[in-house]
Amino acid sequence: MKKSLLAAAALSAVAGAAQADVSLYGLLDMGVAHLTSGATANPSMPAGVPTQIYVTNGGGRSVTTLAPNGLSQSVLGFKGSEDINGDLKAGFILEAGINPNSGTITDGLSGLTQGNFKTSTGADSSRAGQLFNQRSIVYLSSRQYGTVSFGRQYSTSLDQIIKYDPMGGSYAFSLVGFYGSYGGGGWTEDARLDNSIKYEGKFGPVRVGAIYQFGGVAGSNTANSAGQFALGTDIGNFSTDAFVSFKNDGMGTYPNTSNPTATNSMLAVVSDNKAFGINAKYTMNKLTISGGAEHILYYAPSDPGLAMAGALPIGAYQIGQYGAVNTTAYNVENKVTNLLFFGGKYEVTPALDLIGAVYNARNSDYTGSNPVSGCASGVGNQTRCAGFIQSYGLVLDYHLSKRTDLYAGISDQNTTGGVTGFYNLGANGTHPSADQNTTTMFGIRHRF
């Protein structure tokens, strides 16, 4: 009798697994990196390679380190789906970004809130203390009508960065990969949107997509909300996608370097943002070329009182617990950022790819009544933030198998004007501003 019950239970479990189709999956990426101007790596940083030109109170010097996530973010995820009928499917995805060298969940803000920026890297990030910091969604999908998903998910603009960036959003070799603000339409936090509903569908050669984030603020349906719309097509070997976006009461964080003894100290800027971008890709034989452009406008927030009241969370953090919130940075002049990137991937052999890309992001010459700290000094007492950051990347990627590859590459970044000041918030007499950094890295990436 007991054997019959056990057999029935086993058959039931197999049948349930076949029906639900639940699986564990992931990716691990780790290597060794050398930077000519970097800082000590924070074990929780999403990009274990501190490729940015940030100078901390103890950084801005050459560093060689074991570094995760050079070519791709390491992840651990669970996914499952169930066929409802011949066309309709329901499913879920729970996905966490991890740092395999330290065994930690990625959390860029930990380097700011814990005061670690004084001695190591810390940066704004949409992965901010959540357990499933990549995606946490449930969806309904139809081959005929498209997919609707609910939860925490990639923004439409980030989808396009990953698709059209020749480096695929690499942290070590891609400007748009490391600086997530471009994938967020202005601020890094908005590269992944909590409390959102998303639609993706394809009708003949035309792709459409949209996402809306509910602000969840009592008394206002627009506060802290966001929306994006995308349109694209495939014509032979040519693909193109474009998007438009808005974000109300968006927030970007930066370290408090004015008080060298402070801990649990993080500052923030709040703004309303609008952006639009267009991207394209063309494949011919062994060569694929791709690139894109994005225009971002930052202006004064529609409801600055929300930030001052502590009503704007960043992941698992509340900014008001850590430091001051700047809501007037763009009261005098709007800030404009224009991004251009271009590159290609060439199949040298069936197992070896050569990838190269060029990136340029340029800030307008704006001022603020209480501007973002760190910009270059201008006329009188004003602060001028014009300048650009330019980057080049070159990678060799060798595929040992379908799941495992070895890579080696180099990236060079240069800044000018106020952009140099912005990315050197902790610069001082001992560790002055750095306007150039070269990163070389080799690593291994394995999928399972």
MARDREN-960825 format. One line per field, with one value per residue (C-alpha): residue number from 1; residue in one letter; chain; x, y, z. Coordinates in nm, 3 decimals, padded with zeros to 5 digits. Example, Ala and Ser with C-alpha at 12.3 -4.5 7.8 and 13.67 -1.06 7.14 Angstrom:
BEGIN
seq <- 1_2
type <- A_S
mol <- A_A
u <- 01.230_01.367
v <- -00.450_-00.106
w <- 00.780_00.714
This chain:
BEGIN
seq <- 1_2_3_4_5_6_7_8_9_10_11_12_13_14_15_16_17_18_19_20_21_22_23_24_25_26_27_28_29_30_31_32_33_34_35_36_37_38_39_40_41_42_43_44_45_46_47_48_49_50_51_52_53_54_55_56_57_58_59_60_61_62_63_64_65_66_67_68_69_70_71_72_73_74_75_76_77_78_79_80_81_82_83_84_85_86_87_88_89_90_91_92_93_94_95_96_97_98_99_100_101_102_103_104_105_106_107_108_109_110_111_112_113_114_115_116_117_118_119_120_121_122_123_124_125_126_127_128_129_130_131_132_133_134_135_136_137_138_139_140_141_142_143_144_145_146_147_148_149_150_151_152_153_154_155_156_157_158_159_160_161_162_163_164_165_166_167_168_169_170_171_172_173_174_175_176_177_178_179_180_181_182_183_184_185_186_187_188_189_190_191_192_193_194_195_196_197_198_199_200_201_202_203_204_205_206_207_208_209_210_211_212_213_214_215_216_217_218_219_220_221_222_223_224_225_226_227_228_229_230_231_232_233_234_235_236_237_238_239_240_241_242_243_244_245_246_247_248_249_250_251_252_253_254_255_256_257_258_259_260_261_262_263_264_265_266_267_268_269_270_271_272_273_274_275_276_277_278_279_280_281_282_283_284_285_286_287_288_289_290_291_292_293_294_295_296_297_298_299_300_301_302_303_304_305_306_307_308_309_310_311_312_313_314_315_316_317_318_319_320_321_322_323_324_325_326_327_328_329_330_331_332_333_334_335_336_337_338_339_340_341_342_343_344_345_346_347_348_349_350_351_352_353_354_355_356_357_358_359_360_361_362_363_364_365_366_367_368_369_370_371_372_373_374_375_376_377_378_379_380_381_382_383_384_385_386_387_388_389_390_391_392_393_394_395_396_397_398_399_400_401_402_403_404_405_406_407_408_409_410_411_412_413_414_415_416_417_418_419_420_421_422_423_424_425_426_427_428_429_430_431_432_433_434_435_436_437_438_439_440_441_442_443_444_445_446_447_448
type <- M_K_K_S_L_L_A_A_A_A_L_S_A_V_A_G_A_A_Q_A_D_V_S_L_Y_G_L_L_D_M_G_V_A_H_L_T_S_G_A_T_A_N_P_S_M_P_A_G_V_P_T_Q_I_Y_V_T_N_G_G_G_R_S_V_T_T_L_A_P_N_G_L_S_Q_S_V_L_G_F_K_G_S_E_D_I_N_G_D_L_K_A_G_F_I_L_E_A_G_I_N_P_N_S_G_T_I_T_D_G_L_S_G_L_T_Q_G_N_F_K_T_S_T_G_A_D_S_S_R_A_G_Q_L_F_N_Q_R_S_I_V_Y_L_S_S_R_Q_Y_G_T_V_S_F_G_R_Q_Y_S_T_S_L_D_Q_I_I_K_Y_D_P_M_G_G_S_Y_A_F_S_L_V_G_F_Y_G_S_Y_G_G_G_G_W_T_E_D_A_R_L_D_N_S_I_K_Y_E_G_K_F_G_P_V_R_V_G_A_I_Y_Q_F_G_G_V_A_G_S_N_T_A_N_S_A_G_Q_F_A_L_G_T_D_I_G_N_F_S_T_D_A_F_V_S_F_K_N_D_G_M_G_T_Y_P_N_T_S_N_P_T_A_T_N_S_M_L_A_V_V_S_D_N_K_A_F_G_I_N_A_K_Y_T_M_N_K_L_T_I_S_G_G_A_E_H_I_L_Y_Y_A_P_S_D_P_G_L_A_M_A_G_A_L_P_I_G_A_Y_Q_I_G_Q_Y_G_A_V_N_T_T_A_Y_N_V_E_N_K_V_T_N_L_L_F_F_G_G_K_Y_E_V_T_P_A_L_D_L_I_G_A_V_Y_N_A_R_N_S_D_Y_T_G_S_N_P_V_S_G_C_A_S_G_V_G_N_Q_T_R_C_A_G_F_I_Q_S_Y_G_L_V_L_D_Y_H_L_S_K_R_T_D_L_Y_A_G_I_S_D_Q_N_T_T_G_G_V_T_G_F_Y_N_L_G_A_N_G_T_H_P_S_A_D_Q_N_T_T_T_M_F_G_I_R_H_R_F
mol <- A_A_A_A_A_A_A_A_A_A_A_A_A_A_A_A_A_A_A_A_A_A_A_A_A_A_A_A_A_A_A_A_A_A_A_A_A_A_A_A_A_A_A_A_A_A_A_A_A_A_A_A_A_A_A_A_A_A_A_A_A_A_A_A_A_A_A_A_A_A_A_A_A_A_A_A_A_A_A_A_A_A_A_A_A_A_A_A_A_A_A_A_A_A_A_A_A_A_A_A_A_A_A_A_A_A_A_A_A_A_A_A_A_A_A_A_A_A_A_A_A_A_A_A_A_A_A_A_A_A_A_A_A_A_A_A_A_A_A_A_A_A_A_A_A_A_A_A_A_A_A_A_A_A_A_A_A_A_A_A_A_A_A_A_A_A_A_A_A_A_A_A_A_A_A_A_A_A_A_A_A_A_A_A_A_A_A_A_A_A_A_A_A_A_A_A_A_A_A_A_A_A_A_A_A_A_A_A_A_A_A_A_A_A_A_A_A_A_A_A_A_A_A_A_A_A_A_A_A_A_A_A_A_A_A_A_A_A_A_A_A_A_A_A_A_A_A_A_A_A_A_A_A_A_A_A_A_A_A_A_A_A_A_A_A_A_A_A_A_A_A_A_A_A_A_A_A_A_A_A_A_A_A_A_A_A_A_A_A_A_A_A_A_A_A_A_A_A_A_A_A_A_A_A_A_A_A_A_A_A_A_A_A_A_A_A_A_A_A_A_A_A_A_A_A_A_A_A_A_A_A_A_A_A_A_A_A_A_A_A_A_A_A_A_A_A_A_A_A_A_A_A_A_A_A_A_A_A_A_A_A_A_A_A_A_A_A_A_A_A_A_A_A_A_A_A_A_A_A_A_A_A_A_A_A_A_A_A_A_A_A_A_A_A_A_A_A_A_A_A_A_A_A_A_A_A_A_A_A_A_A_A_A_A_A_A_A_A_A_A_A_A_A_A_A_A_A_A_A_A_A_A_A_A_A_A_A_A_A_A_A_A_A_A_A_A_A_A
u <- 00.000_00.281_00.464_00.146_00.106_00.470_00.436_00.121_00.294_00.595_00.373_00.177_00.497_00.621_00.286_00.286_00.640_00.544_00.241_00.413_00.755_00.952_01.330_01.639_01.879_02.168_02.491_02.828_03.084_03.418_03.769_04.072_04.075_04.333_04.240_04.477_04.251_04.001_03.911_03.881_03.592_03.287_03.172_02.809_02.860_02.671_02.978_03.262_03.492_03.512_03.554_03.412_03.641_03.510_03.773_03.699_03.882_04.100_04.083_04.181_04.485_04.572_04.416_04.424_04.146_03.940_03.620_03.275_03.027_03.268_03.078_02.739_02.563_02.579_02.229_02.040_01.678_01.365_01.108_00.800_00.511_00.185_-00.019_-00.371_-00.497_-00.358_-00.249_-00.249_00.035_00.086_00.422_00.658_01.022_01.213_01.569_01.849_02.175_02.469_02.842_03.000_03.337_03.181_02.856_02.652_02.336_02.430_02.344_02.507_02.367_02.528_02.857_02.684_02.460_02.734_02.985_03.204_03.253_03.517_03.740_03.578_03.341_02.974_02.727_02.367_02.195_01.852_01.968_01.924_01.871_01.595_01.618_01.502_01.672_01.661_01.302_01.001_00.707_00.400_00.273_00.014_00.141_-00.034_00.139_-00.143_-00.193_00.140_00.252_00.131_00.349_00.316_00.574_00.936_01.075_01.313_01.220_01.164_01.469_01.689_01.557_01.677_02.019_02.078_01.958_02.148_02.461_02.739_02.872_02.529_02.539_02.876_02.991_03.362_03.358_03.036_02.958_02.582_02.618_02.805_02.615_02.258_02.103_02.077_01.876_01.657_01.578_01.759_01.820_01.969_01.688_01.440_01.621_01.402_01.056_00.870_00.490_00.467_00.257_00.424_00.299_00.500_00.355_00.445_00.203_00.358_00.683_00.586_00.680_00.503_00.572_00.466_00.525_00.360_00.476_00.217_00.350_00.142_00.130_-00.198_-00.371_-00.191_-00.208_00.090_00.342_00.641_00.493_00.668_00.573_00.743_00.623_00.824_00.783_01.008_01.035_01.247_01.305_01.529_01.862_01.777_01.615_01.522_01.342_01.255_01.111_00.976_00.958_00.870_00.939_00.780_00.979_01.275_01.572_01.945_02.178_02.538_02.776_02.813_03.183_03.167_03.180_03.468_03.364_02.996_02.845_02.499_02.511_02.374_02.250_02.004_01.878_01.510_01.379_01.114_01.267_01.172_01.369_01.352_01.586_01.631_01.843_01.930_02.110_02.217_02.363_02.565_02.738_02.971_02.943_02.667_02.677_02.453_02.415_02.177_02.110_01.925_01.814_01.737_01.584_01.598_01.379_01.233_01.018_00.642_00.602_00.923_00.741_00.728_01.104_01.126_00.858_01.052_00.783_01.024_01.182_01.483_01.450_01.480_01.607_01.437_01.657_01.544_01.705_02.051_02.082_01.951_01.742_01.806_01.484_01.608_01.902_01.713_01.500_01.707_01.798_01.705_01.982_02.015_02.217_02.275_02.409_02.554_02.699_02.807_02.999_02.998_03.055_03.257_03.265_03.636_03.572_03.262_03.405_03.563_03.392_03.563_03.350_03.421_03.221_03.248_03.033_02.987_02.753_02.745_02.585_02.452_02.595_02.329_02.325_02.108_01.996_02.129_02.321_02.452_02.777_03.094_03.043_03.313_03.322_03.193_03.137_03.091_02.937_02.755_02.836_02.858_02.817_02.885_03.118_03.125_03.233_03.372_03.456_03.601_03.575_03.734_03.669_03.766_03.507_03.598_03.320_03.448_03.097_02.735_02.733_03.092_03.311_03.641_03.686_03.955_03.916_04.012_03.809_03.921_03.717_03.781_03.587_03.592_03.452_03.182_03.146_03.496_03.394_03.070_03.246_03.517_03.298_03.556_03.857_04.095_04.453_04.584_04.369_04.290_04.036_04.101_03.981_04.102_04.090_04.187_04.050_04.186_04.014_04.000_03.737_03.514_03.135_02.921_02.545_02.338
v <- 00.000_00.238_00.160_00.232_00.567_00.658_00.560_00.768_01.065_01.034_01.016_01.315_01.515_01.429_01.522_01.851_01.932_01.862_02.083_02.373_02.342_02.502_02.531_02.676_02.869_03.111_03.261_03.309_03.557_03.618_03.723_03.938_04.311_04.589_04.959_05.249_05.473_05.297_05.220_04.925_04.705_04.686_04.322_04.422_04.642_04.508_04.581_04.415_04.592_04.957_05.079_05.419_05.717_05.775_05.898_05.825_05.957_05.647_05.573_05.705_05.480_05.170_04.847_04.480_04.262_03.948_04.090_03.951_04.047_04.179_04.070_03.983_04.022_03.694_03.576_03.302_03.260_03.051_03.040_02.838_02.829_02.646_02.596_02.723_02.626_02.596_02.962_03.101_03.045_03.168_03.191_03.361_03.473_03.537_03.651_03.782_03.947_03.806_03.859_03.512_03.621_03.727_03.529_03.847_03.978_04.278_04.606_04.919_05.150_04.958_05.132_05.466_05.398_05.224_05.499_05.257_05.515_05.669_05.369_05.169_05.198_05.277_05.393_05.450_05.127_04.983_04.677_04.826_04.576_04.367_03.987_03.940_04.256_04.171_04.066_03.947_03.900_03.695_03.698_03.584_03.515_03.454_03.387_03.576_03.872_03.917_03.911_04.106_04.095_04.239_04.318_04.434_04.420_04.568_04.904_04.919_05.144_04.888_04.612_04.814_04.889_04.516_04.433_04.699_04.767_04.571_04.476_04.362_04.593_04.469_04.633_04.618_04.727_04.925_05.280_05.221_04.894_05.037_05.365_05.239_05.586_05.543_05.224_05.409_05.709_05.942_05.767_05.424_05.321_05.338_05.078_04.833_04.943_04.819_04.812_04.801_04.646_04.574_04.468_04.324_04.204_04.143_04.180_04.084_04.280_04.534_04.513_04.718_04.754_04.963_04.976_05.179_05.215_05.295_05.549_05.421_05.763_05.840_06.147_06.152_05.909_06.067_06.109_05.872_05.717_05.627_05.521_05.409_05.320_05.135_05.058_04.846_04.629_04.364_04.391_04.115_04.145_04.492_04.562_04.890_04.999_05.337_05.443_05.745_05.765_05.980_05.954_06.172_06.230_06.021_05.994_05.953_05.895_05.996_05.974_06.229_06.308_06.641_06.472_06.220_06.074_06.021_05.674_05.577_05.888_05.910_06.210_06.228_06.445_06.438_06.537_06.472_06.313_06.267_06.065_05.922_05.693_05.508_05.200_04.989_04.668_04.512_04.165_04.069_03.732_03.719_04.087_04.250_04.627_04.809_05.138_05.391_05.742_05.873_06.222_06.275_06.586_06.649_06.920_07.026_06.759_06.797_06.732_06.810_06.765_06.387_06.356_06.588_06.382_06.061_05.917_05.808_05.468_05.327_04.951_04.845_05.189_05.515_05.802_06.023_05.786_05.859_06.217_06.526_06.528_06.794_06.890_07.218_07.106_07.185_07.480_07.736_07.537_07.193_06.941_06.769_06.453_06.320_05.967_05.808_05.458_05.239_04.919_04.567_04.198_03.991_03.611_03.543_03.168_02.973_02.978_03.326_03.669_04.008_04.290_04.663_04.973_05.350_05.553_05.927_06.092_06.472_06.695_07.042_07.349_07.388_07.556_07.507_07.711_07.424_07.225_06.874_06.888_06.801_06.997_07.233_07.592_07.848_08.222_08.389_08.159_07.942_07.581_07.470_07.102_07.081_06.811_06.462_06.109_05.904_05.536_05.270_04.894_04.593_04.229_03.881_03.621_03.252_02.994_02.673_02.527_02.634_02.732_02.840_03.110_03.282_03.653_03.920_04.289_04.649_04.962_05.325_05.612_05.988_06.281_06.659_06.962_06.923_06.554_06.498_06.679_06.483_06.146_06.258_06.353_06.235_06.397_06.584_06.702_06.353_06.190_06.453_06.429_06.163_06.228_05.901_05.531_05.216_04.877_04.543_04.221_03.852_03.618_03.313_03.305_02.996_02.950_02.675
w <- 00.000_00.092_-00.234_-00.430_-00.256_-00.321_-00.686_-00.719_-00.556_-00.789_-01.097_-00.972_-00.922_-01.272_-01.423_-01.228_-01.343_-01.704_-01.674_-01.495_-01.670_-01.383_-01.421_-01.255_-01.477_-01.449_-01.574_-01.405_-01.538_-01.369_-01.463_-01.384_-01.460_-01.451_-01.438_-01.481_-01.270_-01.048_-00.691_-00.461_-00.575_-00.351_-00.309_-00.372_-00.680_-00.986_-01.195_-01.009_-01.253_-01.137_-01.496_-01.417_-01.375_-01.024_-00.783_-00.419_-00.115_-00.138_-00.511_-00.849_-00.872_-01.074_-00.950_-01.048_-00.914_-00.955_-01.099_-01.175_-01.448_-01.708_-02.019_-01.863_-01.529_-01.336_-01.249_-01.070_-01.173_-01.165_-01.442_-01.521_-01.763_-01.814_-02.130_-02.078_-02.424_-02.773_-02.789_-02.435_-02.186_-01.828_-01.657_-01.415_-01.385_-01.062_-01.131_-00.909_-01.013_-00.813_-00.768_-00.787_-00.647_-00.316_-00.314_-00.260_-00.419_-00.635_-00.464_-00.601_-00.334_-00.050_-00.128_-00.077_00.221_00.420_00.360_00.164_-00.111_00.113_00.039_-00.242_-00.535_-00.496_-00.752_-00.845_-00.948_-01.017_-00.823_-00.479_-00.200_-00.362_-00.348_-00.708_-00.830_-01.202_-01.267_-01.072_-01.307_-01.387_-01.746_-01.998_-02.350_-02.680_-03.012_-03.181_-02.950_-02.767_-02.402_-02.099_-01.787_-01.437_-01.167_-01.167_-01.521_-01.777_-01.921_-02.296_-02.334_-02.154_-02.382_-02.679_-02.525_-02.472_-02.825_-03.021_-02.814_-02.995_-02.650_-02.528_-02.225_-02.098_-01.774_-01.854_-02.219_-02.283_-02.174_-02.199_-02.010_-01.712_-01.690_-01.658_-01.688_-02.067_-02.026_-01.776_-01.993_-01.753_-01.420_-01.355_-01.119_-01.406_-01.615_-01.422_-01.318_-01.010_-01.000_-01.378_-01.653_-01.987_-02.330_-02.621_-02.950_-03.313_-03.603_-03.935_-03.970_-03.702_-03.331_-03.067_-02.697_-02.402_-02.028_-01.753_-01.393_-01.128_-00.880_-00.593_-00.425_-00.250_-00.386_-00.722_-01.015_-01.194_-00.910_-00.936_-01.251_-01.575_-01.924_-02.245_-02.594_-02.860_-03.228_-03.448_-03.757_-03.931_-04.305_-04.431_-04.251_-04.120_-03.778_-03.616_-03.299_-03.151_-02.815_-02.630_-02.250_-01.952_-01.581_-01.313_-00.995_-01.106_-00.873_-00.912_-00.618_-00.555_-00.258_00.018_00.000_00.181_00.522_00.523_00.860_00.770_00.739_00.617_00.403_00.048_-00.151_-00.440_-00.725_-00.828_-01.171_-01.430_-01.741_-02.104_-02.358_-02.704_-02.892_-03.219_-03.283_-03.586_-03.681_-04.011_-04.068_-04.374_-04.390_-04.089_-03.989_-03.782_-03.739_-03.492_-03.312_-03.171_-03.050_-02.744_-02.635_-02.264_-02.107_-01.730_-01.580_-01.243_-01.072_-01.091_-00.719_-00.525_-00.197_-00.249_-00.222_00.076_00.252_00.188_-00.039_-00.314_-00.245_-00.430_-00.416_-00.054_00.054_00.152_00.044_00.332_00.580_00.443_00.333_00.162_-00.155_-00.420_-00.602_-00.757_-00.974_-01.295_-01.183_-01.376_-01.686_-01.812_-01.859_-02.196_-02.263_-02.614_-02.663_-02.977_-03.008_-03.298_-03.358_-03.490_-03.433_-03.681_-03.684_-03.735_-03.707_-03.602_-03.247_-03.232_-03.241_-03.263_-03.118_-03.129_-03.033_-02.986_-02.743_-02.686_-02.433_-02.420_-02.152_-02.228_-02.056_-01.787_-01.447_-01.144_-00.847_-00.638_-00.898_-00.879_-00.685_-00.868_-01.193_-01.315_-01.192_-01.438_-01.448_-01.111_-00.852_-01.104_-01.177_-01.539_-01.620_-01.995_-02.120_-02.260_-02.182_-02.468_-02.465_-02.693_-02.647_-02.821_-02.726_-02.846_-02.743_-02.791_-02.758_-02.602_-02.627_-02.651_-02.282_-02.207_-02.356_-02.281_-02.349_-02.340_-02.409_-02.352_-02.287_-02.276_-02.127_-02.148_-02.001_-02.039_-01.855_-01.596_-01.671_-01.532_-01.214_-01.183_-01.198_-00.954_-00.658_-00.409_-00.573_-00.342_-00.326_-00.266_-00.533_-00.798_-01.078_-01.340_-01.695_-01.847_-01.758_-01.946_-01.846_-01.966_-01.866_-01.946_-01.810_-01.844_-01.882_-01.828_-01.869_-01.710
